[in-house]
Amino acid sequence: MKSFHIGNIEIKLPIIQGGMGVGISLSGLASAVANEGGIGVISCAGLGLLYKKKVGTYNEKCIHGLRQEIRKARKKTIGIIGVNIMVALSNYIDMIKTAIEEKIDVIFSGAGLPLDIPAYLTKDSKTKLVPIVSSSRAAKIICEKWNTNYNYLPDAIVVEGPKAGGHLGFKKEQLEDVHYSLEQLIPEVVSVAATFKNQKKIPVIAAGGISTGSDISHFMKLGASGVQMGSIFVTTDECDASETFKKAYINSSKTDVQIIESPVGMPGRAIIGEFIRNVQKGLEKPKSCPFHCIKTCDYTKSTYCIIKALYNAYKGNLKKGYAFAGTNAYLSQKISSVKEVIEALKTEFILATHQIL
């Protein structure tokens, strides 16, 4: 696999580990992927719940948690570490500022249009900024806004297709429409990035449902410089989730991975279980909102509290939570090391590339 650059940072292994919350990708998983030459990514979602013993408000606990996870990762690797910060988070700006203060290598930001991130960079900041989009239109808007308002262009763009896990930037009816497939989106966003080539080289990273070395080869042939993969790293020794969470992947079937309605206001892809079935029966309606973690969430209209559900799943309580998962999560068969997963991907990539040639 060919390396590529995000700004002046060389990504020796063109694999970015997707940010998965709550608590699924923390310093443990991120540092393991970074040690293999890829980019390890810490998810900012719900860190206040993971560091709830810290004195202070939920937001103060989130800030403390992010600092701690970045510092833990730095002790375990000299590789490249990123953070995933959803625009939809109510403490979005505080997470951005904290990540930059901690000199994180890369910020990945989606679940909304991250139109103002460059405003928070400091003069001595070396943090790279990478928006996550689901259309060429969104990529163009971000590039133009950043360029006009901040004289800055994205250091890379992640294009997340409709086969991804977690929250999806598509309407339900678009998920199976070939016009919104990742195969359609990658060349379109590559074309948008190329219009700014005289100012900056903007690599495009394919994401969503990518699970084999053959997939990596396929999307690189379409113009992607690298890929983002999440689900494949859940069933690893180093993943920060509970064993119960990991086994939910291993024990799932294709029909278990379904689209659900999220309180965030976006469709999501998850493994269906007891909790989701109870939600569908109206048995999990929240009575209050102690965190206000998502800007768009109104607990009086929500069918469940998403932050509690994802935290419970991370801890292994799947009676009170569920596992977000990509469309191919059911292919997981066993728990392996990150190194073993990446070695298998390399072998598959070589075989697929030779077949293409």
N, C-alpha and C positions, 0 to 999 in steps of 0.2 A: 504494500500500500504506500502510495506517494504522500510525503508530508506536504503541508501547506502553511501559509502564514496568516495570522490574524494580527494586522499591524506589523510590528517588529517581532512578534512572538512566533517562533516556529512550532507548529503542532506536528510532532514526529509521527504519531499514529493518528490518522484522520478520523478519529472517533471521539465524539463528545458524549459523555454520559448524561442523559437527561435528568433534570432536577425533578425529584419526586417527593411530594409531601403528603401527609405530615410525617416527618421523621424517617422516611424511607431512604433518602440519600442525604446523609450527614457526612461528617469528617471521615468516618470509616470507609465507606464506599468511594467517596470522592478521592481520597488519598491513594486508594488501591488502583483506581483507573489512571490517575496521574502518574503513578509509578511505572505504568506500562507504556507511557508516552502519549496518552490521550489527555483530554481535559476532564477532570473530575469536578462534579457540580454539586454544591450544597443547596438544598431547598430552604428558602426562608419561611415557608408557610408554617404557621403554628408553633414557632420556636418558643414562644412564651409558655406554652403548655409543657414543653420538654424541660424547661428551666423554671418550673413553678415554685421551687423552694427559694429562689432569689427574691429578696424583698423589693417591693415596688409594684407599679401598675403592670397590666398585661403587656403594654407596649414597651415599658422599660425592661421587662423580662425578655421580650423578643430581641431587643437591641443587645442585651447581655448575652443571650443565647447565640446570636450571630457572631459576635466577637469571639466567643469561646470556640465555636465550631471551626471558624477560619483558623484560629490559632492552633487548635488540635490538629487540623489537617496539615498546617505548616510544619509541625513537629514530626509528622509521619512521611513527608515527601518534599522533594525539591522540585517536583513537577508543577504542572499548570493547574491552578484551582480557580473555579468560577462559582458564582452564586446565581440562582434562579429567583427572580423577584417579580411576582405577578403585579401588573398594574392595578388589578382589582383589590389588592390588599389595602386596608384602611391606613396601615402604617408604611405604605409604599415609599414615601419620600425618606422617612427615617431609616428604612432598610437600605436604600440607595446611598444615603450619606454615610451610614455605618460601614458599608462594604468598601466605599472609596477611602474612608479614613483608615481602614485595615489593609489598604493597598492590595485588594483582591485583584487577580489577573484579569478576569473577565466578568462582566455582568450580562446575564441573559434575561430578557424581559419580554413577557407576552401577556396573554389574558387581558387584552386591551391594547390600545396604541400608546407606546411609550414615547410621547412627543417631546418631553422636556428633559430627558436624562442628561444631555450634555451640559445643562445649566448647573449641575452639581459637581462637575469636575473642577478640581483645583489646578493651579498653575503647575504644580509639581506632580500631578496625578499621572500614573502610567496605566491605569485601568482601561481596558478595552470595552467598548459598548456594542452589544449584539442584540438587536430586536428579534423577536419571534413573531412571524406573520403567517397568515393562512391564505394570502392572495397577493398577486403582483400589484394590485391597486394599493394595498396597505404598505407594501414595500416602497412604492413610489411616493406616497404621502409622507412617510417617515423620512426618506432621503431628502425630499424637497424642504420639509419643515426644518430639519436639522441643519441643512446647508444654508437656508435663508436666515434662520434665527441665531445659529451658533457657529456658522462657518465650519461645520463638522459633519462628516458622513459616517455611517455605520462602519465598524471595523470588520463586520461580517453580517450576514443575514441568515437566520434559521427559518426554513420554510416547513411548517408543520402541517402535514396532510390529514385527511379525515380518518385515517386508520390508527391514529395515536391513542394513547391512554389518557385518562384524566379529562380535563375540560377541553372542549373542541371549539375552534373559531368558525364553526359552520352552522347553518340551519339544518334541522333534522333531515329535510328532504334532499339536502345537498350531499349527504354522507355517502350515498351510493351512486351519485351522478358522476359519470366519467369526466365531465368538464371540470370537476373539482378534485380530480385525482392528483396524487403527488407527481405522477408522470407528466401531467398537464402543467402543474404549477412550477416545477423546477425550471424548465426552459424559459417560462415567462418571467420569473424573477431574475434569472441569469441575464436576460435581455435588459431588464430595468437596471441592474447593477452595471452593465456594460455602458450605459449612457453616461455614467460618471467616471469612466475609466481614465480620463485625462486628469482628474483630480485625485482619484484614489482607487486602488484595486480592492473590490469588495467581494470576498469569496462567499459562495452560497452553500449552505449546509442543509441537506435533506433530512427530514424527520417524520416519524409517524408510521408505525407498522414495519419498520426495518428490523429484520431478525436474523439474517444470514449474511455470510460473506458474499454470496451471489447477489443479494439485494444491494450491498455496498457497491459492487462492481457495476450493477445496473444503473444506479443513480449517478455514479461518477461519469458514466458514459453519456448521461443526459446533461452534464455540465456542472454537477455538484463537486465541490472541492473536498467535502467530508460529509459525515453523517452524524446524526444524534440518535442514540439508542437508550431506551429506558428499561423496558420490561425485561430484556435479556439479562440485565444486571441485578434484578430483584432476587433471583434464585442463586445468589452467590454467598459464600461464607462471609464476605466482607460487608454485604448489604446491612444497613443499620436497622432494618425491620425485624420483628419477631419471627421465630421459626414458624409459628402458626400462619402468619401472613405469607411467608414464602411457600408453605405447603398449600395454601389456597390456590396459588398459581399451578403448582405441580398436579394437584388433584382436579383442576378444572377441565371442562370439555369445551369444544368450540361454541356450543350453544349457551354455555354459562357466561360468556363474554358478551355483554349487551349494552345498549345505549340507555342511559337513565337521565332523568331531569334533575338538575342541580339547583340548590337555592341561589347559587351565584348568577343564574339566569342564562347559563349555557348548557347545551347537552354535554354529557360526559360518558366515557366508556369505562365500565367496571365489571367485576365478576359478581354475578347475582347470587345472593344468599339470603339467609333468614332476615337480616336487617332490612334490606331493600324490599323484601316481600311485606314486611311490617309497615314500611313507609307507604307502600302502595295501598295498604289497608287503612292508612290514616292513624297509625298507632304510635308514631314517633314525633308528633308535633311539639316543638319547643314551647316552654312556658315563659321563658325570658331569654335575654341575650347578654351574658356576662362579659363578652369579649369584643363584640362588634368588629370582627376580623376582616370582613369583606364589605367594601363600599356599597355594593348593590343589594346586599341581603337585608330583608325586612323580616324579622323573626315572626311577626304576627301573620305573615302570609306564607311562611316557609313550612314545608312538610317535615323538615328535620333540621338539626344543627349540623352543618357539614364539618366544622372544625372538630367537634366532639366525635363525630362518626369516624373521621380519618385518624384522629388520635387513638381512639379505641382499637381501630384496625392495626395500627402500628404496634400497639401493646399486645395484640393477639386476641382481643375480645371481639370476635366477628359476629357475636350475637347483637352487639351494639355498634357495629361499624362495617365497612366494606372496603375491598381493595380495588382501587383504580388500576386499570390494566390496558395495554395495547391490544389490538385485534388478534395478534398472534401469541398472546401470553399463554394460551392453552398448550402450546408446543413444548413448554418447559417440562423436563422429565426428571431432573435431579438437581441437587445443590452442588455447585462446583465453585472453584476459586475464580476470581476475576482473571487471573493469568490463564487458566484453562479455557475460559470463555473466549478470550481474545486470541489465543493460539488457534482455536477452532475456527474463528472468523477469518484469520489470516489464511489458513489452509483452504477454506471454502472460496475465499476471494481469488487466490491463485488459480484454483481449478476453473472457476467461472471465467476469469480473464483469459486463460488459455483457450477455453472453448470459444470465446468471442473472437479471438485472433485466428 
